[in-house]
């Protein structure tokens, strides 16, 4: 949980205090975006906007802790991700004309290096080698900072299954990273 976000800030946000709402947004939006970028890629900011709109409509009636707010945010994010894939599954695939034209890259080397050193690329490097269900659990537990109970409810598994899946994912990551260190 972000340190600058306390139950006092959340209480102020539920009363409509703009400064507290801004603090809440600044604290949780980076985590939300990392989670969504893994799932929906380049439309993560659009989906995050939908998540914040849904949260805004529920904020005045929200009566819980910061942890419960965070669990609600990731629950909505997961539902919006599913909605995104359902919507895209019904639409024909199109390619914007700009994407079909080969352009000479005008970025300098420094900009490219900085772009590849993002936290998002670190997240993708870690969970990219995991099966989808394990990646989802690791993302919700680590990025979402959710408890096992919350993750179990979100993914529709028992607490024990979540713990076992997380353990297997972490063991797999440990083996994968150990191999990379030895071979490089």
C-alpha atoms as a printed R data frame, in Angstrom:
    type eleno elety resid chain resno       x       y       z
1   ATOM     1    CA   UNK     A     1   0.000   0.000   0.000
2   ATOM     2    CA   UNK     A     2   1.394   3.429  -0.888
3   ATOM     3    CA   UNK     A     3   2.700   5.160   2.255
4   ATOM     4    CA   UNK     A     4   1.110   8.530   1.452
5   ATOM     5    CA   UNK     A     5  -2.341   6.973   1.438
6   ATOM     6    CA   UNK     A     6  -3.967   6.567   4.821
7   ATOM     7    CA   UNK     A     7  -7.484   5.955   6.022
8   ATOM     8    CA   UNK     A     8  -7.658   9.689   6.794
9   ATOM     9    CA   UNK     A     9  -6.939  10.530   3.133
10  ATOM    10    CA   UNK     A    10  -9.530   7.980   2.014
11  ATOM    11    CA   UNK     A    11 -12.112   9.435   4.413
12  ATOM    12    CA   UNK     A    12 -11.444  12.898   2.997
13  ATOM    13    CA   UNK     A    13 -11.806  11.567  -0.533
14  ATOM    14    CA   UNK     A    14 -15.158   9.969   0.300
15  ATOM    15    CA   UNK     A    15 -16.326  13.366   1.566
16  ATOM    16    CA   UNK     A    16 -15.274  14.928  -1.750
17  ATOM    17    CA   UNK     A    17 -12.059  16.673  -0.684
18  ATOM    18    CA   UNK     A    18 -10.251  17.344  -3.971
19  ATOM    19    CA   UNK     A    19  -6.759  17.264  -2.441
20  ATOM    20    CA   UNK     A    20  -7.428  13.856  -0.887
21  ATOM    21    CA   UNK     A    21  -8.891  12.531  -4.137
22  ATOM    22    CA   UNK     A    22  -5.761  13.720  -5.953
23  ATOM    23    CA   UNK     A    23  -3.557  12.036  -3.321
24  ATOM    24    CA   UNK     A    24  -5.522   8.813  -3.717
25  ATOM    25    CA   UNK     A    25  -5.154   8.983  -7.494
26  ATOM    26    CA   UNK     A    26  -1.417   9.734  -7.402
27  ATOM    27    CA   UNK     A    27  -0.827   6.905  -4.946
28  ATOM    28    CA   UNK     A    28  -2.761   4.161  -6.730
29  ATOM    29    CA   UNK     A    29  -2.755   5.029 -10.428
30  ATOM    30    CA   UNK     A    30   0.850   3.902 -11.110
31  ATOM    31    CA   UNK     A    31   0.092   0.465  -9.618
32  ATOM    32    CA   UNK     A    32  -3.133   0.263 -11.581
33  ATOM    33    CA   UNK     A    33  -1.391   1.193 -14.837
34  ATOM    34    CA   UNK     A    34   1.332  -1.438 -14.381
35  ATOM    35    CA   UNK     A    35  -1.325  -4.076 -13.810
36  ATOM    36    CA   UNK     A    36  -3.376  -2.949 -16.799
37  ATOM    37    CA   UNK     A    37  -0.377  -2.590 -19.138
38  ATOM    38    CA   UNK     A    38   0.354  -6.239 -18.579
39  ATOM    39    CA   UNK     A    39  -3.195  -7.182 -19.516
40  ATOM    40    CA   UNK     A    40  -4.343  -4.681 -22.151
41  ATOM    41    CA   UNK     A    41  -1.116  -3.115 -23.406
42  ATOM    42    CA   UNK     A    42  -1.357   0.229 -25.149
43  ATOM    43    CA   UNK     A    43  -4.947   0.923 -24.066
44  ATOM    44    CA   UNK     A    44  -4.099   0.672 -20.366
45  ATOM    45    CA   UNK     A    45  -4.659   4.385 -19.752
46  ATOM    46    CA   UNK     A    46  -8.103   4.231 -21.369
47  ATOM    47    CA   UNK     A    47  -9.077   1.248 -19.234
48  ATOM    48    CA   UNK     A    48  -7.619   2.950 -16.143
49  ATOM    49    CA   UNK     A    49  -9.858   5.939 -16.868
50  ATOM    50    CA   UNK     A    50 -12.852   3.608 -16.905
51  ATOM    51    CA   UNK     A    51 -11.726   2.124 -13.585
52  ATOM    52    CA   UNK     A    52 -11.400   5.573 -11.979
53  ATOM    53    CA   UNK     A    53 -14.825   6.609 -13.296
54  ATOM    54    CA   UNK     A    54 -16.344   3.492 -11.746
55  ATOM    55    CA   UNK     A    55 -14.518   4.185  -8.484
56  ATOM    56    CA   UNK     A    56 -15.651   7.813  -8.491
57  ATOM    57    CA   UNK     A    57 -19.285   6.792  -8.725
58  ATOM    58    CA   UNK     A    58 -18.860   4.492  -5.700
59  ATOM    59    CA   UNK     A    59 -16.579   6.730  -3.633
60  ATOM    60    CA   UNK     A    60 -19.219   8.725  -1.738
61  ATOM    61    CA   UNK     A    61 -20.833   5.516  -0.400
62  ATOM    62    CA   UNK     A    62 -17.560   3.701   0.217
63  ATOM    63    CA   UNK     A    63 -17.084   2.762   3.867
64  ATOM    64    CA   UNK     A    64 -13.905   0.781   4.294
65  ATOM    65    CA   UNK     A    65 -10.167   0.886   4.726
66  ATOM    66    CA   UNK     A    66  -7.511   1.844   2.204
67  ATOM    67    CA   UNK     A    67  -6.783  -1.853   1.740
68  ATOM    68    CA   UNK     A    68 -10.446  -2.508   0.922
69  ATOM    69    CA   UNK     A    69 -10.388   0.419  -1.523
70  ATOM    70    CA   UNK     A    70  -7.342  -1.074  -3.210
71  ATOM    71    CA   UNK     A    71  -9.075  -4.458  -3.462
72  ATOM    72    CA   UNK     A    72 -12.125  -2.752  -4.986
73  ATOM    73    CA   UNK     A    73  -9.909  -0.928  -7.504
74  ATOM    74    CA   UNK     A    74  -8.269  -4.158  -8.689
75  ATOM    75    CA   UNK     A    75 -11.628  -5.929  -8.801
76  ATOM    76    CA   UNK     A    76 -12.970  -3.235 -11.121
77  ATOM    77    CA   UNK     A    77  -9.729  -3.294 -13.143
78  ATOM    78    CA   UNK     A    78 -10.008  -7.033 -13.644
79  ATOM    79    CA   UNK     A    79 -13.630  -6.693 -14.780
80  ATOM    80    CA   UNK     A    80 -12.741  -3.872 -17.185
81  ATOM    81    CA   UNK     A    81  -9.957  -6.057 -18.610
82  ATOM    82    CA   UNK     A    82 -12.443  -8.846 -19.268
83  ATOM    83    CA   UNK     A    83 -14.837  -6.310 -20.841
84  ATOM    84    CA   UNK     A    84 -12.019  -5.061 -23.070
85  ATOM    85    CA   UNK     A    85 -11.273  -8.549 -24.391
86  ATOM    86    CA   UNK     A    86 -14.956  -9.329 -24.913
87  ATOM    87    CA   UNK     A    87 -15.436  -6.096 -26.840
88  ATOM    88    CA   UNK     A    88 -12.357  -6.697 -28.990
89  ATOM    89    CA   UNK     A    89 -13.358 -10.302 -29.607
90  ATOM    90    CA   UNK     A    90 -16.549  -9.090 -31.303
91  ATOM    91    CA   UNK     A    91 -14.869  -6.444 -33.464
92  ATOM    92    CA   UNK     A    92 -13.001  -6.998 -36.692
93  ATOM    93    CA   UNK     A    93  -9.317  -6.347 -36.425
94  ATOM    94    CA   UNK     A    94  -8.251  -3.126 -38.110
95  ATOM    95    CA   UNK     A    95  -4.886  -1.502 -38.501
96  ATOM    96    CA   UNK     A    96  -4.566   2.272 -38.550
97  ATOM    97    CA   UNK     A    97  -2.953   3.507 -41.735
98  ATOM    98    CA   UNK     A    98  -0.092   5.097 -39.770
99  ATOM    99    CA   UNK     A    99   0.954   1.678 -38.467
100 ATOM   100    CA   UNK     A   100   1.331   0.250 -41.958
101 ATOM   101    CA   UNK     A   101   3.892   2.787 -43.117
102 ATOM   102    CA   UNK     A   102   7.542   2.136 -42.300
103 ATOM   103    CA   UNK     A   103   9.056   5.238 -40.808
104 ATOM   104    CA   UNK     A   104  12.646   6.005 -40.139
105 ATOM   105    CA   UNK     A   105  13.236   6.010 -36.416
106 ATOM   106    CA   UNK     A   106  14.130   9.512 -35.252
107 ATOM   107    CA   UNK     A   107  14.602   8.603 -31.582
108 ATOM   108    CA   UNK     A   108  18.063   8.957 -30.225
109 ATOM   109    CA   UNK     A   109  19.811   6.098 -28.474
110 ATOM   110    CA   UNK     A   110  19.435   7.664 -25.039
111 ATOM   111    CA   UNK     A   111  15.646   7.922 -25.361
112 ATOM   112    CA   UNK     A   112  15.425   4.308 -26.487
113 ATOM   113    CA   UNK     A   113  17.562   3.115 -23.565
114 ATOM   114    CA   UNK     A   114  15.465   5.020 -21.021
115 ATOM   115    CA   UNK     A   115  12.278   3.634 -22.560
116 ATOM   116    CA   UNK     A   116  13.519   0.068 -22.103
117 ATOM   117    CA   UNK     A   117  14.456   0.620 -18.459
118 ATOM   118    CA   UNK     A   118  10.926   1.181 -17.212
119 ATOM   119    CA   UNK     A   119   9.265  -0.531 -14.297
120 ATOM   120    CA   UNK     A   120   6.745  -1.943 -16.760
121 ATOM   121    CA   UNK     A   121   9.456  -3.767 -18.697
122 ATOM   122    CA   UNK     A   122  10.694  -5.229 -15.408
123 ATOM   123    CA   UNK     A   123   7.176  -6.450 -14.625
124 ATOM   124    CA   UNK     A   124   6.844  -8.001 -18.078
125 ATOM   125    CA   UNK     A   125  10.259  -9.653 -17.812
126 ATOM   126    CA   UNK     A   126   9.244 -11.270 -14.548
127 ATOM   127    CA   UNK     A   127   5.730 -12.487 -15.311
128 ATOM   128    CA   UNK     A   128   6.248 -13.089 -19.034
129 ATOM   129    CA   UNK     A   129   7.599 -16.572 -18.389
130 ATOM   130    CA   UNK     A   130   4.710 -17.583 -16.122
131 ATOM   131    CA   UNK     A   131   1.441 -19.256 -17.088
132 ATOM   132    CA   UNK     A   132  -1.434 -16.762 -17.193
133 ATOM   133    CA   UNK     A   133  -3.077 -17.856 -13.946
134 ATOM   134    CA   UNK     A   134   0.196 -17.689 -12.017
135 ATOM   135    CA   UNK     A   135   1.087 -14.316 -13.563
136 ATOM   136    CA   UNK     A   136  -2.311 -12.946 -12.546
137 ATOM   137    CA   UNK     A   137  -1.861 -14.086  -8.959
138 ATOM   138    CA   UNK     A   138   1.670 -12.681  -8.717
139 ATOM   139    CA   UNK     A   139   0.536  -9.349 -10.181
140 ATOM   140    CA   UNK     A   140  -2.379  -9.044  -7.773
141 ATOM   141    CA   UNK     A   141  -0.295 -10.080  -4.756
142 ATOM   142    CA   UNK     A   142   2.807  -8.000  -5.571
143 ATOM   143    CA   UNK     A   143   1.621  -5.008  -7.632
144 ATOM   144    CA   UNK     A   144  -1.824  -4.952  -6.120
145 ATOM   145    CA   UNK     A   145  -0.529  -5.661  -2.616
146 ATOM   146    CA   UNK     A   146  -3.690  -7.676  -2.035
147 ATOM   147    CA   UNK     A   147  -4.130 -10.309   0.647
148 ATOM   148    CA   UNK     A   148  -4.577 -13.971  -0.273
149 ATOM   149    CA   UNK     A   149  -8.304 -13.769   0.617
150 ATOM   150    CA   UNK     A   150  -8.845 -10.855  -1.777
151 ATOM   151    CA   UNK     A   151  -6.956 -12.537  -4.628
152 ATOM   152    CA   UNK     A   152  -8.847 -15.796  -4.066
153 ATOM   153    CA   UNK     A   153 -12.174 -13.970  -4.417
154 ATOM   154    CA   UNK     A   154 -10.986 -12.165  -7.550
155 ATOM   155    CA   UNK     A   155  -9.696 -15.215  -9.401
156 ATOM   156    CA   UNK     A   156 -12.325 -17.627  -8.125
157 ATOM   157    CA   UNK     A   157  -9.949 -19.999  -6.335
158 ATOM   158    CA   UNK     A   158  -9.513 -21.134  -2.755
159 ATOM   159    CA   UNK     A   159  -6.982 -19.477  -0.468
160 ATOM   160    CA   UNK     A   160  -4.846 -22.623  -0.566
161 ATOM   161    CA   UNK     A   161  -4.880 -22.737  -4.369
162 ATOM   162    CA   UNK     A   162  -3.750 -19.102  -4.504
163 ATOM   163    CA   UNK     A   163  -0.902 -19.783  -2.057
164 ATOM   164    CA   UNK     A   164   0.210 -22.875  -3.985
165 ATOM   165    CA   UNK     A   165   0.020 -21.070  -7.317
166 ATOM   166    CA   UNK     A   166   2.008 -18.122  -5.953
167 ATOM   167    CA   UNK     A   167   4.604 -20.467  -4.490
168 ATOM   168    CA   UNK     A   168   4.968 -22.331  -7.791
169 ATOM   169    CA   UNK     A   169   5.252 -19.055  -9.691
170 ATOM   170    CA   UNK     A   170   7.970 -17.766  -7.372
171 ATOM   171    CA   UNK     A   171   9.869 -21.065  -7.617
172 ATOM   172    CA   UNK     A   172   9.629 -20.911 -11.409
173 ATOM   173    CA   UNK     A   173  10.909 -17.315 -11.400
174 ATOM   174    CA   UNK     A   174  13.753 -18.315  -9.103
175 ATOM   175    CA   UNK     A   175  14.811 -21.125 -11.481
176 ATOM   176    CA   UNK     A   176  14.445 -18.882 -14.537
177 ATOM   177    CA   UNK     A   177  16.490 -16.060 -13.032
178 ATOM   178    CA   UNK     A   178  19.165 -18.452 -11.752
179 ATOM   179    CA   UNK     A   179  19.581 -19.859 -15.280
180 ATOM   180    CA   UNK     A   180  19.846 -16.384 -16.801
181 ATOM   181    CA   UNK     A   181  22.535 -15.340 -14.337
182 ATOM   182    CA   UNK     A   182  24.594 -18.433 -15.065
183 ATOM   183    CA   UNK     A   183  24.261 -18.224 -18.849
184 ATOM   184    CA   UNK     A   184  24.952 -14.514 -19.250
